[in-house]
Amino acid sequence: MVLESLMPFIKKGLVRIKIPNDGRFESLKYLIKEEQPHLVFLSGHSFYEVNKGYFLFENKIGLKDFIDEEELSSAF
């Protein structure tokens, strides 16, 4: 849905999309550092517990890796 909505802008060269090739937090951090994007759109699973939010990534072997909001914000 997001890609479909942005397609007219992509075709005009106004928007460029980069997507990590895996679901690891380290890959996202690397891509943010290299690309220095104006906007990052995260789509996935998350939850909020004891006054802290968590977003689901995967670890090096593909298992669940919940990253808390403070660590996630450190990628930016």
N, C-alpha and C positions, 0 to 999 in steps of 0.2 A: 504494500500500500504506500509506504513512504517513497520507495524507489519510483513507483508509478506516478506519484504526485510530482516528483522532482524531474521526471524525464524531459519535459519541455525546456527546463532551465539547463539541464545537462546538455541537450542537443544544441542549445545556443552558446554553450561554453561558459555559462554563468555560474555553474555549480560543478564541482568535481567531488566524486565520492571515492573514498578509500576504505576498504573493509579488510580487517585482519583475516588471515587464512586459518585461524584457529580461535578458540574461545578463551585463551589464556590472558590473564591480566598483564603479564609481562609483555605480550605482543601488543596489547593496546597501549601500554606506556611507551613502548618503542615507536609505534606509529605516531603517537601524539608528539613525541620529541622530534621525530624526523619531519613531519608534515606541518607542525604548528598550526592546526586548523582553527578556523573561526568558530566552528560549531561541532560538537560531538553529540551524536544521537545514540543512546544505548537502548537496546531492546532486548529484554530477557526476563529472567525471574529474579525477584527480590523479595525481601520481607523486612519488617520493622519490629524490633524487639528491645525492650528495656531502654527506651529512649535512643536507640541507635538503628540506623538503616544498614542493610547488607544487600549486595548485588552478587548474583551467582556467576562465577567464571569456572573454568576447568583448570586443573593442575597439569603438570607435565605428562602424567600418565592418563589423563582424561577423566579423573574423578572430580567430584564437586569441590569447589574452592570458593567459599563465601568471603568476599572482601568488604570490610566495613566502610562506612561513608568517609571516615578520615583518611584511610589508606587510598580509597578511590580518588578523593580530591587531591592527593599528593601527585597524581599522574599529570595534573594540569599545572 
